[in-house]
């Protein structure tokens, strides 16, 4: 049986705080977080941007572990989300981020800084959530052979447990969470980086799930969460940039 993660150190409580730089987009303007991230990466060339913004290590390669900063977006907004340890990144790159968004939108964009609290509260009755574009890397033979919904359920539970452990949130055992998953859309896309397309493919899932818990704040599951993939919310359409178009014409690359 898995044990719950218990918060004992009161200094860890502040780690639950999340800071969001939210950049509003005008009606009719649709920009994906991947495009925003790409432009920020170009802006950072030859400049002192914090490596945490792109989840890079000191050698400018992919960092290990859970990202402290994520570039994300949704319907009519783009943003940068930072945990308590990395809140300073928001203020360090705010000017460049707003300029990049305004350049993409071709007009000035409204900006606000929000404070959120990450929490998980057990419930007797299940609650339904959505995950938009949960990215699954299926490198092992067992992962490739697994039923997609069962694999998604395992990765979902593991992702929630990891975030809870990282931020000192008490998380009930898996059997008490009672997670049930239903995949709504599955697509395979080639992974792209700021240097261009790679030879690696990922599976992207839109799915709903029920859980005996209330999730508050910004929760992420799966791979590529530093790029905004795998965000959990109550409304899939609100999580999407253009829900109707995405259902009809999926993107070619995941980046």
N, C-alpha and C positions, 0 to 999 in steps of 0.2 A: 504493500500500500504506500502511495506517495504521501509524504508529510507536507503539511502546509508551511508556508514561509511566514515566520513571525517577526514582527518588528520589535526589537529590544532597545536599540540605540536611538534616543530621542533626536539626535542630530541628523539622523537619516530622514526624518519627516520632511524636511525642506526639499529633499530630492524628488518629492512627488510633484513639485511645482513645474509647470511648463509655460514658457513664454512664446507667444506666437506673433510674428510680424505678418499682419494680414494686409495685402495690397489688393484693393478692389479693382475690378475691370468693368469698363462700360458695357452697356447692353450690346449684344451682337459680337463682342470680342471674345474669342475662345483661344486660350493659350494653355498648353499642357505644361505641367511641371518639368517634364524632361527638356522641353525647349527653353524654359526659363533657366534651368540648371546649366544647359549647354552655353547659353549666353553669359551667365555668371562665370563659368570656367574660362571663357575667352577673355572676359574682363580681368580675371585674376592673373593672366599671363604676365610675368615679370613684376608682379606687385605682391605686397605682403598680405594676402588673404589668409585667414586662419585655415589650416588643413582640415579642421573638424567640419568646416562647412560642406566639404565634399566627402567626408569620411575617409580621408587619406591619412597615411602614416607619414613619418618624417622623410621617407624616401619618395614621396609622392605616388605611392601605390595604395591599393585598397587596404584600409585598416581592419584589424581583427576586432571581434566583439560587437556589442550593440552600439549603434550610432547615437551620439548625444545631440546631433543636429540633423534635421530632415528637411528637405525641400519638397513642398507639397502644393496642392491646389484643389480646386473644386469648381462648382458652377459659379462663374463670374468672380473668381479670386485666385490669387497666387499667394504663397507664403513661405516663411522659414520658421520652423519650430525647433526650440531648444529646451533641453532639460536644465535643471538648476545649475549644474556644473558649467554649462556652456551658454548661459544667458548673455554673457558679454559678447558673444559672437554676433548676436542680433544687432546690437548697437554699433559694433565695429563695421558691419557690412551694410547697414541700413541704407545709407545714401546711394551706394552702388546698386543695391537691389532695387530700389525705387526707380532709379534711372534706367536700369535694364528693363523693368516692367513697362515703364512709360515709353521706352523705345519700341518694344514689341507691340504695345497697344496703340502707338502713334498719337498719344495724347497723355496729359497728366493723369495720374492715378491716385485715388484717395488711399491714405495709409492709417493704420491704427495698430497699437501694440496691446495685446490681450494677455491676461494671466489666467491660466487654467490649472486645475488640480486633478492629477491622475488618481483614480480610486476604483476599487472593486468592492461592491457590497453584496453579500449573499442574499438570495431571495428564495421564498418557498415556491413561487410560481415562476416558470421559465419566461424569459424575455427574448424577443426576436431582434437580431441585428443583421447587418449586411457587411460583407467585405468586398471592397472593390479591387479588382486586379491583384489578387494575392499571387505573388510570384513563387513558383516552385521550381527549384533546380533538382532534377532527377538524375543525378550522376551515378548512383549505385544501381546494380541490377535489381535489388529488392524494391527500390523506389519506382523504377520503371515498370516492374511487374505488378505493383500494388494497384488495387482498385482506387480510382481517383478520389472518390468521396471519403474513403477510409484514410488515405494518405493526407488529404486536406484536413480531416478532423484531427489527426495526430499532430500535424504541423500547427494547426490552430491552437490546440490545447497547449502544446509546447511553447508557442509564442507568447500566449497569455501568462503562462507560468514563469517564463524568463523575464518578461517585463515586470511582473510582480516581485520576483526575487531581486531584480536589479534596483528597484526603487523602494524596497522595504515594505511592500504591501502584503498583508495577510491574504493568502490564496487558499481556498478549500481544496481538498483532494479532488482528483479528476472525477471520481464516481459521484461526488456531491455536486460538482458543476453540471453534470449530466448534459454534455454538449451533443447536439444533433445537427448534422450538416446537410444542406441540399445545394448542390452545384447547379447554377443557372446558366452559366456560359463558360466554355473552355476553349482556349485558343493557344496554339504554339507559336512563339515569336522568336526571331533571332535577337540575341542580346546585343545592344549597341552601347558604346561608350563615347566619351567626348572625342576620341580619336577615330571613331567610325564603327561600322558593324564588326562583330566578332564571329567566330565559328561556333559559339555556344548558343544553345536554344533553351528557353525557359517556357514553362506552362503558366499561363495567366488564367485565373479563375475569378469570376463574379459568383458569389454564393451567399446564401442566407444561412443563419444558424441560430439555434435557441440555446440558452444557457441560464442556469439558475443563479444569475448574478446581474447586478446593474453596473455597467462600465461607464465611468465618467472620465473626461479628458480625452486625449488622443492616444488610442491604442493601435498598434501595428503588429501584423503577423506575416510570416513567410520570409522570403528573401527580398533583397533590394529595397528595404524599407527606408534607407537613407534617401532614396529617390522618390519617396512618397507612395510606393506600392504597398498593398495590403492594409490600407487604413480601414478601421472598423467604424460603422455609423448606423444610425437608425433608418436612413433613407438612401437607397442606392443612387437615385437620380441626383440627390444633393451632393453625393460623393463624386459624381461624374462631371466632366467638363461639358459634354453634350451627350446625354444618355441615349436619346433616340438615334443619333448618328452612329454612336459607338456600337449599338446593337446590330446595325445594318452593315457597317463597314469598319471592321476592326483594323487597327494599325498594323503596319508591317514589321516594326521593330519595337522591342522593349528597351528603353534607355533612360 
